[in-house]
Amino acid sequence: VCYSQGSHLLFDYQWPHPALFMPLEGRNRYYFVVPHSGGTLVGTTEREFKGALPEDPQPSGDEVEEILSRLRRDLPGHALDRSTLY
């Protein structure tokens, strides 16, 4: 059994476009932006996780900031920012 970890953020903003799957520049990973019934779901692709599993997994502050930074750079003008983050 191999565990995986990824961060997923839900925004209170309805994504008006088709889903996107974009590379995380300089990393061997991708992130996605998809319409969701609750608004817009943005996340990173999974990566292998080793160690003890947390009881209440939460994205790290660094991971949240990386996703928000990528959104500011790649999708300027959309309301996918801290103010619409659930």
Sequence and secondary structure as in RCSB ss.txt:
>XXXX:A:sequence
VCYSQGSHLLFDYQWPHPALFMPLEGRNRYYFVVPHSGGTLVGTTEREFKGALPEDPQPSGDEVEEILSRLRRDL
PGHALDRSTLY
>XXXX:A:secstr
  EEE  EEEESS   S  EEEE TTSS EEEEEEETTEEEEEE  EEE S   SS    HHHHHHHHHHHHHHS
TTSS SGGGB 
